[in-house]
């Protein structure tokens, strides 16, 4: 199960790296506005907030990659960052859009369930 867990953790890290790109660099571009269903006015007004959120997603991706890099010694690091991903996903689903549960929290839950014995 370790290989499967590491593959899914890698995919979760890639997802969060993509979220970072969307929020930090594409937020006010047509693709970003379509993705988040925002108007040009809202995107312009909230650009710095989205960039801040994107930075946090980048930290989540970096933490998961760090845990993968550590190998077996990175179990606690992987668990910590997966817990952060899951909590952020649940919070986002409750406060912003239920869809976040499926694109963020559930992949984190799957990765964590494969990681735990």
KESE-646096 format. One record per atom (N, C-alpha, C): x, y, z; residue in three letters; residue number from 1; atom name. Coordinates in Angstrom, 2 decimals. Layout:
KESE-646096
RORO|x|y|z|aa|i|at
RORO|X|Y|Z|ALA|NUM|CA
...
***
This chain:
KESE-646096
RORO|x|y|z|aa|i|at
RORO|0.81|-1.21|0.00|UNK|1|N
RORO|0.00|0.00|0.00|UNK|1|CA
RORO|0.84|1.27|0.00|UNK|1|C
RORO|2.10|1.16|0.39|UNK|2|N
RORO|2.95|2.35|0.45|UNK|2|CA
RORO|3.10|2.99|-0.93|UNK|2|C
RORO|3.30|2.18|-1.95|UNK|3|N
RORO|3.44|2.73|-3.30|UNK|3|CA
RORO|2.16|3.42|-3.73|UNK|3|C
RORO|1.02|2.77|-3.50|UNK|4|N
RORO|-0.26|3.39|-3.86|UNK|4|CA
RORO|-0.46|4.69|-3.09|UNK|4|C
RORO|-0.15|4.67|-1.80|UNK|5|N
RORO|-0.30|5.88|-0.98|UNK|5|CA
RORO|0.58|6.99|-1.53|UNK|5|C
RORO|1.82|6.68|-1.86|UNK|6|N
RORO|2.73|7.70|-2.36|UNK|6|CA
RORO|2.29|8.25|-3.72|UNK|6|C
RORO|1.72|7.40|-4.55|UNK|7|N
RORO|1.20|7.87|-5.84|UNK|7|CA
RORO|0.05|8.85|-5.63|UNK|7|C
RORO|-0.88|8.49|-4.75|UNK|8|N
RORO|-2.02|9.37|-4.50|UNK|8|CA
RORO|-1.56|10.65|-3.81|UNK|8|C
RORO|-0.61|10.55|-2.90|UNK|9|N
RORO|-0.06|11.76|-2.25|UNK|9|CA
RORO|0.58|12.66|-3.31|UNK|9|C
RORO|1.30|12.07|-4.24|UNK|10|N
RORO|1.89|12.85|-5.32|UNK|10|CA
RORO|0.82|13.54|-6.16|UNK|10|C
RORO|-0.28|12.84|-6.42|UNK|11|N
RORO|-1.39|13.45|-7.17|UNK|11|CA
RORO|-2.03|14.58|-6.38|UNK|11|C
RORO|-2.19|14.41|-5.08|UNK|12|N
RORO|-2.75|15.48|-4.24|UNK|12|CA
RORO|-1.80|16.68|-4.25|UNK|12|C
RORO|-0.50|16.43|-4.19|UNK|13|N
RORO|0.47|17.52|-4.26|UNK|13|CA
RORO|0.36|18.25|-5.59|UNK|13|C
RORO|0.22|17.50|-6.69|UNK|14|N
RORO|0.06|18.13|-8.00|UNK|14|CA
RORO|-1.22|18.95|-8.08|UNK|14|C
RORO|-2.29|18.43|-7.51|UNK|15|N
RORO|-3.55|19.18|-7.46|UNK|15|CA
RORO|-3.34|20.53|-6.77|UNK|15|C
RORO|-2.66|20.50|-5.65|UNK|16|N
RORO|-2.46|21.74|-4.89|UNK|16|CA
RORO|-1.49|22.69|-5.59|UNK|16|C
RORO|-0.54|22.13|-6.30|UNK|17|N
RORO|0.33|22.99|-7.10|UNK|17|CA
RORO|-0.50|23.66|-8.20|UNK|17|C
RORO|-1.44|22.91|-8.80|UNK|18|N
RORO|-2.32|23.48|-9.82|UNK|18|CA
RORO|-3.23|24.55|-9.22|UNK|18|C
RORO|-3.77|24.27|-8.02|UNK|19|N
RORO|-4.60|25.28|-7.35|UNK|19|CA
RORO|-3.79|26.55|-7.13|UNK|19|C
RORO|-2.51|26.39|-6.76|UNK|20|N
RORO|-1.65|27.55|-6.55|UNK|20|CA
RORO|-1.52|28.36|-7.85|UNK|20|C
RORO|-1.28|27.68|-8.95|UNK|21|N
RORO|-1.15|28.37|-10.24|UNK|21|CA
RORO|-2.45|29.09|-10.59|UNK|21|C
RORO|-3.57|28.40|-10.42|UNK|22|N
RORO|-4.87|29.01|-10.73|UNK|22|CA
RORO|-5.10|30.27|-9.91|UNK|22|C
RORO|-4.82|30.19|-8.62|UNK|23|N
RORO|-5.14|31.30|-7.72|UNK|23|CA
RORO|-4.11|32.42|-7.76|UNK|23|C
RORO|-2.86|32.08|-7.96|UNK|24|N
RORO|-1.82|33.12|-7.94|UNK|24|CA
RORO|-1.61|33.78|-9.30|UNK|24|C
RORO|-1.76|33.02|-10.37|UNK|25|N
RORO|-1.36|33.54|-11.68|UNK|25|CA
RORO|-2.50|33.63|-12.70|UNK|25|C
RORO|-3.54|32.85|-12.52|UNK|26|N
RORO|-4.62|32.81|-13.52|UNK|26|CA
RORO|-5.95|33.35|-13.00|UNK|26|C
RORO|-5.97|33.80|-11.77|UNK|27|N
RORO|-7.20|34.24|-11.12|UNK|27|CA
RORO|-8.01|35.24|-11.96|UNK|27|C
RORO|-7.33|36.25|-12.48|UNK|28|N
RORO|-8.04|37.30|-13.21|UNK|28|CA
RORO|-7.95|37.12|-14.73|UNK|28|C
RORO|-7.42|35.99|-15.16|UNK|29|N
RORO|-7.36|35.68|-16.59|UNK|29|CA
RORO|-8.65|34.94|-16.99|UNK|29|C
RORO|-8.98|34.89|-18.28|UNK|30|N
RORO|-10.22|34.22|-18.69|UNK|30|CA
RORO|-10.36|32.79|-18.17|UNK|30|C
RORO|-9.27|32.01|-18.21|UNK|31|N
RORO|-9.36|30.62|-17.73|UNK|31|CA
RORO|-9.67|30.58|-16.23|UNK|31|C
RORO|-9.00|31.40|-15.47|UNK|32|N
RORO|-9.24|31.46|-14.03|UNK|32|CA
RORO|-10.65|31.93|-13.71|UNK|32|C
RORO|-11.12|32.95|-14.42|UNK|33|N
RORO|-12.48|33.45|-14.17|UNK|33|CA
RORO|-13.52|32.39|-14.53|UNK|33|C
RORO|-13.28|31.65|-15.60|UNK|34|N
RORO|-14.21|30.56|-15.97|UNK|34|CA
RORO|-14.19|29.46|-14.92|UNK|34|C
RORO|-12.99|29.11|-14.47|UNK|35|N
RORO|-12.84|28.04|-13.48|UNK|35|CA
RORO|-13.59|28.38|-12.20|UNK|35|C
RORO|-13.45|29.61|-11.73|UNK|36|N
RORO|-14.05|30.01|-10.46|UNK|36|CA
RORO|-15.38|30.74|-10.63|UNK|36|C
RORO|-15.82|30.87|-11.88|UNK|37|N
RORO|-17.09|31.53|-12.20|UNK|37|CA
RORO|-17.18|32.93|-11.57|UNK|37|C
RORO|-16.17|33.75|-11.87|UNK|38|N
RORO|-16.14|35.11|-11.34|UNK|38|CA
RORO|-16.23|36.12|-12.47|UNK|38|C
RORO|-16.64|37.29|-12.13|UNK|39|N
RORO|-16.68|38.39|-13.09|UNK|39|CA
RORO|-15.31|39.05|-13.14|UNK|39|C
RORO|-15.03|39.78|-14.20|UNK|40|N
RORO|-13.75|40.51|-14.24|UNK|40|CA
RORO|-13.60|41.48|-13.06|UNK|40|C
RORO|-14.68|42.10|-12.67|UNK|41|N
RORO|-14.63|43.06|-11.56|UNK|41|CA
RORO|-14.29|42.35|-10.24|UNK|41|C
RORO|-14.97|41.24|-9.98|UNK|42|N
RORO|-14.70|40.50|-8.74|UNK|42|CA
RORO|-13.27|39.95|-8.74|UNK|42|C
RORO|-12.84|39.42|-9.89|UNK|43|N
RORO|-11.48|38.87|-9.98|UNK|43|CA
RORO|-10.44|39.95|-9.71|UNK|43|C
RORO|-10.65|41.13|-10.26|UNK|44|N
RORO|-9.70|42.23|-10.04|UNK|44|CA
RORO|-9.69|42.65|-8.57|UNK|44|C
RORO|-10.88|42.73|-7.98|UNK|45|N
RORO|-10.98|43.18|-6.59|UNK|45|CA
RORO|-10.43|42.16|-5.59|UNK|45|C
RORO|-10.47|40.87|-5.94|UNK|46|N
RORO|-10.07|39.83|-5.00|UNK|46|CA
RORO|-8.74|39.16|-5.37|UNK|46|C
RORO|-8.04|39.75|-6.32|UNK|47|N
RORO|-6.80|39.13|-6.82|UNK|47|CA
RORO|-5.77|38.88|-5.72|UNK|47|C
RORO|-5.56|39.84|-4.84|UNK|48|N
RORO|-4.54|39.65|-3.79|UNK|48|CA
RORO|-4.98|38.59|-2.78|UNK|48|C
RORO|-6.27|38.51|-2.50|UNK|49|N
RORO|-6.76|37.46|-1.60|UNK|49|CA
RORO|-6.57|36.08|-2.22|UNK|49|C
RORO|-6.87|35.97|-3.50|UNK|50|N
RORO|-6.70|34.69|-4.20|UNK|50|CA
RORO|-5.22|34.29|-4.25|UNK|50|C
RORO|-4.34|35.27|-4.47|UNK|51|N
RORO|-2.91|34.97|-4.50|UNK|51|CA
RORO|-2.44|34.46|-3.15|UNK|51|C
RORO|-2.96|35.04|-2.07|UNK|52|N
RORO|-2.61|34.59|-0.73|UNK|52|CA
RORO|-3.08|33.15|-0.52|UNK|52|C
RORO|-4.29|32.86|-0.95|UNK|53|N
RORO|-4.83|31.51|-0.84|UNK|53|CA
RORO|-4.00|30.54|-1.69|UNK|53|C
RORO|-3.60|30.99|-2.86|UNK|54|N
RORO|-2.76|30.16|-3.73|UNK|54|CA
RORO|-1.43|29.83|-3.09|UNK|54|C
RORO|-0.87|30.80|-2.38|UNK|55|N
RORO|0.40|30.56|-1.69|UNK|55|CA
RORO|0.24|29.45|-0.67|UNK|55|C
RORO|-0.87|29.46|0.07|UNK|56|N
RORO|-1.11|28.39|1.05|UNK|56|CA
RORO|-1.23|27.03|0.36|UNK|56|C
RORO|-1.88|27.00|-0.79|UNK|57|N
RORO|-1.96|25.74|-1.53|UNK|57|CA
RORO|-0.57|25.29|-1.97|UNK|57|C
RORO|0.28|26.23|-2.32|UNK|58|N
RORO|1.66|25.90|-2.65|UNK|58|CA
RORO|2.40|25.30|-1.46|UNK|58|C
RORO|2.14|25.83|-0.28|UNK|59|N
RORO|2.77|25.26|0.93|UNK|59|CA
RORO|2.29|23.83|1.17|UNK|59|C
RORO|1.00|23.58|0.93|UNK|60|N
RORO|0.48|22.22|1.09|UNK|60|CA
RORO|1.17|21.27|0.12|UNK|60|C
RORO|1.31|21.69|-1.13|UNK|61|N
RORO|1.98|20.87|-2.13|UNK|61|CA
RORO|3.44|20.63|-1.72|UNK|61|C
RORO|4.12|21.68|-1.29|UNK|62|N
RORO|5.53|21.54|-0.88|UNK|62|CA
RORO|5.67|20.60|0.31|UNK|62|C
RORO|4.77|20.69|1.26|UNK|63|N
RORO|4.83|19.81|2.43|UNK|63|CA
RORO|4.63|18.36|2.05|UNK|63|C
RORO|3.68|18.10|1.16|UNK|64|N
RORO|3.46|16.71|0.72|UNK|64|CA
RORO|4.67|16.19|-0.05|UNK|64|C
RORO|5.25|17.02|-0.89|UNK|65|N
RORO|6.44|16.60|-1.64|UNK|65|CA
RORO|7.62|16.36|-0.70|UNK|65|C
RORO|7.73|17.19|0.33|UNK|66|N
RORO|8.77|17.01|1.35|UNK|66|CA
RORO|8.60|15.64|2.02|UNK|66|C
RORO|7.36|15.33|2.41|UNK|67|N
RORO|7.10|14.04|3.02|UNK|67|CA
RORO|7.45|12.88|2.10|UNK|67|C
RORO|7.14|13.01|0.82|UNK|68|N
RORO|7.50|11.98|-0.15|UNK|68|CA
RORO|9.02|11.86|-0.27|UNK|68|C
RORO|9.71|12.99|-0.29|UNK|69|N
RORO|11.16|13.00|-0.41|UNK|69|CA
RORO|11.82|12.29|0.78|UNK|69|C
RORO|11.23|12.41|1.96|UNK|70|N
RORO|11.79|11.78|3.17|UNK|70|CA
RORO|11.60|10.27|3.19|UNK|70|C
RORO|10.75|9.76|2.32|UNK|71|N
RORO|10.52|8.31|2.29|UNK|71|CA
RORO|9.79|7.84|3.53|UNK|71|C
RORO|10.22|6.69|4.06|UNK|72|N
RORO|9.56|6.11|5.24|UNK|72|CA
RORO|9.65|7.05|6.44|UNK|72|C
RORO|10.70|7.84|6.52|UNK|73|N
RORO|10.87|8.78|7.63|UNK|73|CA
RORO|9.89|9.95|7.54|UNK|73|C
RORO|9.19|10.09|6.41|UNK|74|N
RORO|8.28|11.21|6.21|UNK|74|CA
RORO|6.84|10.92|6.55|UNK|74|C
RORO|6.56|9.80|7.21|UNK|75|N
RORO|5.18|9.43|7.53|UNK|75|CA
RORO|4.44|10.55|8.26|UNK|75|C
RORO|5.04|11.07|9.32|UNK|76|N
RORO|4.36|12.11|10.11|UNK|76|CA
RORO|4.17|13.39|9.30|UNK|76|C
RORO|5.13|13.72|8.46|UNK|77|N
RORO|5.01|14.91|7.61|UNK|77|CA
RORO|3.85|14.73|6.64|UNK|77|C
RORO|3.77|13.56|6.01|UNK|78|N
RORO|2.67|13.28|5.08|UNK|78|CA
RORO|1.33|13.35|5.79|UNK|78|C
RORO|1.25|12.73|6.97|UNK|79|N
RORO|-0.01|12.75|7.72|UNK|79|CA
RORO|-0.41|14.18|8.09|UNK|79|C
RORO|0.54|14.97|8.54|UNK|80|N
RORO|0.23|16.35|8.92|UNK|80|CA
RORO|-0.31|17.14|7.74|UNK|80|C
RORO|0.39|17.09|6.62|UNK|81|N
RORO|-0.05|17.88|5.47|UNK|81|CA
RORO|-1.33|17.34|4.85|UNK|81|C
RORO|-1.53|16.03|4.89|UNK|82|N
RORO|-2.81|15.48|4.42|UNK|82|CA
RORO|-3.95|15.93|5.34|UNK|82|C
RORO|-3.70|15.97|6.65|UNK|83|N
RORO|-4.73|16.47|7.57|UNK|83|CA
RORO|-5.05|17.93|7.25|UNK|83|C
RORO|-4.04|18.73|6.94|UNK|84|N
RORO|-4.27|20.13|6.55|UNK|84|CA
RORO|-5.11|20.21|5.28|UNK|84|C
RORO|-4.79|19.37|4.31|UNK|85|N
RORO|-5.55|19.34|3.05|UNK|85|CA
RORO|-7.01|18.99|3.33|UNK|85|C
RORO|-7.23|17.98|4.14|UNK|86|N
RORO|-8.60|17.52|4.44|UNK|86|CA
RORO|-9.38|18.61|5.17|UNK|86|C
RORO|-8.77|19.19|6.19|UNK|87|N
RORO|-9.46|20.24|6.96|UNK|87|CA
RORO|-9.77|21.43|6.06|UNK|87|C
RORO|-8.82|21.85|5.23|UNK|88|N
RORO|-9.05|22.97|4.31|UNK|88|CA
RORO|-10.16|22.63|3.32|UNK|88|C
RORO|-10.19|21.39|2.85|UNK|89|N
RORO|-11.23|20.97|1.91|UNK|89|CA
RORO|-12.61|20.95|2.53|UNK|89|C
RORO|-12.70|20.47|3.75|UNK|90|N
RORO|-14.00|20.45|4.45|UNK|90|CA
RORO|-14.45|21.88|4.73|UNK|90|C
RORO|-13.54|22.71|5.20|UNK|91|N
RORO|-13.88|24.10|5.48|UNK|91|CA
RORO|-14.34|24.81|4.20|UNK|91|C
RORO|-13.62|24.60|3.11|UNK|92|N
RORO|-14.01|25.20|1.84|UNK|92|CA
RORO|-15.36|24.72|1.36|UNK|92|C
RORO|-15.63|23.43|1.57|UNK|93|N
RORO|-16.93|22.87|1.16|UNK|93|CA
RORO|-18.07|23.48|1.96|UNK|93|C
RORO|-17.82|23.73|3.24|UNK|94|N
RORO|-18.86|24.29|4.10|UNK|94|CA
RORO|-19.06|25.78|3.84|UNK|94|C
RORO|-17.97|26.50|3.60|UNK|95|N
RORO|-18.07|27.95|3.52|UNK|95|CA
RORO|-18.13|28.53|2.11|UNK|95|C
RORO|-17.67|27.77|1.10|UNK|96|N
RORO|-17.59|28.33|-0.25|UNK|96|CA
RORO|-18.44|27.54|-1.24|UNK|96|C
RORO|-18.09|26.26|-1.43|UNK|97|N
RORO|-18.76|25.47|-2.45|UNK|97|CA
RORO|-18.58|23.99|-2.12|UNK|97|C
RORO|-19.66|23.25|-2.12|UNK|98|N
RORO|-19.62|21.83|-1.77|UNK|98|CA
RORO|-18.68|21.04|-2.68|UNK|98|C
RORO|-18.50|21.51|-3.89|UNK|99|N
RORO|-17.63|20.85|-4.87|UNK|99|CA
RORO|-16.19|20.70|-4.35|UNK|99|C
RORO|-15.75|21.60|-3.49|UNK|100|N
RORO|-14.40|21.57|-2.92|UNK|100|CA
RORO|-14.17|20.28|-2.14|UNK|100|C
RORO|-15.23|19.75|-1.55|UNK|101|N
RORO|-15.12|18.49|-0.83|UNK|101|CA
RORO|-14.60|17.39|-1.75|UNK|101|C
RORO|-15.07|17.39|-2.98|UNK|102|N
RORO|-14.72|16.33|-3.93|UNK|102|CA
RORO|-13.36|16.53|-4.58|UNK|102|C
RORO|-12.94|17.77|-4.79|UNK|103|N
RORO|-11.66|18.00|-5.46|UNK|103|CA
RORO|-10.49|18.15|-4.49|UNK|103|C
RORO|-10.79|18.39|-3.22|UNK|104|N
RORO|-9.70|18.59|-2.26|UNK|104|CA
RORO|-9.75|17.61|-1.10|UNK|104|C
RORO|-10.86|17.57|-0.37|UNK|105|N
RORO|-10.90|16.75|0.85|UNK|105|CA
RORO|-10.89|15.25|0.54|UNK|105|C
RORO|-11.69|14.81|-0.40|UNK|106|N
RORO|-11.78|13.37|-0.67|UNK|106|CA
RORO|-10.45|12.80|-1.19|UNK|106|C
RORO|-9.76|13.47|-2.13|UNK|107|N
RORO|-8.44|12.94|-2.49|UNK|107|CA
RORO|-7.49|12.85|-1.30|UNK|107|C
RORO|-7.55|13.82|-0.40|UNK|108|N
RORO|-6.73|13.77|0.81|UNK|108|CA
RORO|-7.11|12.61|1.72|UNK|108|C
RORO|-8.41|12.37|1.84|UNK|109|N
RORO|-8.89|11.25|2.66|UNK|109|CA
RORO|-8.44|9.92|2.06|UNK|109|C
RORO|-8.54|9.79|0.76|UNK|110|N
RORO|-8.10|8.56|0.08|UNK|110|CA
RORO|-6.61|8.34|0.33|UNK|110|C
RORO|-5.82|9.40|0.15|UNK|111|N
RORO|-4.37|9.29|0.36|UNK|111|CA
RORO|-4.06|8.89|1.81|UNK|111|C
RORO|-4.74|9.52|2.76|UNK|112|N
RORO|-4.49|9.21|4.16|UNK|112|CA
RORO|-4.92|7.78|4.49|UNK|112|C
RORO|-6.03|7.34|3.94|UNK|113|N
RORO|-6.50|5.97|4.23|UNK|113|CA
RORO|-5.53|4.94|3.66|UNK|113|C
RORO|-4.88|5.25|2.53|UNK|114|N
RORO|-3.88|4.33|1.98|UNK|114|CA
RORO|-2.58|4.38|2.78|UNK|114|C
RORO|-2.32|5.49|3.41|UNK|115|N
RORO|-1.08|5.66|4.16|UNK|115|CA
RORO|-1.14|4.98|5.53|UNK|115|C
RORO|-2.31|4.98|6.14|UNK|116|N
RORO|-2.44|4.40|7.48|UNK|116|CA
RORO|-2.60|2.88|7.39|UNK|116|C
RORO|-2.01|2.17|8.36|UNK|117|N
RORO|-2.10|0.70|8.34|UNK|117|CA
RORO|-3.51|0.19|8.57|UNK|117|C
***
